[in-house]
């Protein structure tokens, strides 16, 4: 998955991140905060050697806003409606590369536990029907996209 | 609050659907295309079915007259029945130019009253959004016919 953080001064930082099955969302936030800290320390070119205390303080700064931003960005990427983010503060965007990553992150959010059997049942219900209805198959399916249409 | 979430694959759409349902949202799955024609009639009687077939045939004629803008030469006219009524589809992918030409034809015919049952809002929304959607709940095939659009030009 790709995570992009855009700062109000126009600076943009992006990460390629591979979520691991069973991980918690806190692990993802920690990893991104650590990576942001490392990149900042590299860019800042401190005169003195960087101490663990400096590193801790920089990371703490990121941790004041990063969790909320990442939660919003992940919720948005996981199907929820677009969430307005203030342009005065950093903004986060998340894009999934594949369905597997989506499933791992949805589960790591803790809100939705994807039960494989339920999902497979849903897929089994739809796919054969669509094939029987001639709506997928051959090369026709490349002209389609799918929509979930709904309301609260 | 209503929403539409687009996904490139059926599997991904079903994951979205699953997550939304678990979060307490009500939703259905739709299949959409920028390249295929879907038509919608809010009713299921014979007169409505016949109008739909005749409009689909008229569209095939337009495609045949402009077959250089069709992505494939052969396909099917299919009519599906759902809870909401009848839905017609021509399974020949079209370029945007031809797609717009057909929708302009439909829009004109509907607004001038020559087509009575095809849902005007569906056509107007389709033009506005740039794609058409067929909802996939409780769907069954009702009618099918093979069509060929390139023969006029010897392609």
Interface residues (C-beta under 8 A of the other chain):
Chain A: X78 X79 X80 X81 X99 X102 X103 X106 X111 X112 X113 X114 X118 X119 X122 X123 X126 X127 X129 X130 X132 X133 X134 X135 X136 X140 X141 X143 X144 X145 X146 X147 X148 X149 X150 X151 X152
Chain B: X1 X2 X3 X4 X5 X6 X7 X8 X9 X10 X11 X12 X13 X14 X15 X16 X17 X18 X19 X20 X22 X23 X24 X25 X26 X27 X28 X29 X30 X31 X32 X33 X34 X35 X36 X71 X76 X78 X80 X89 X91 X93 X131 X133 X134 X135 X136 X139 X140 X141 X144
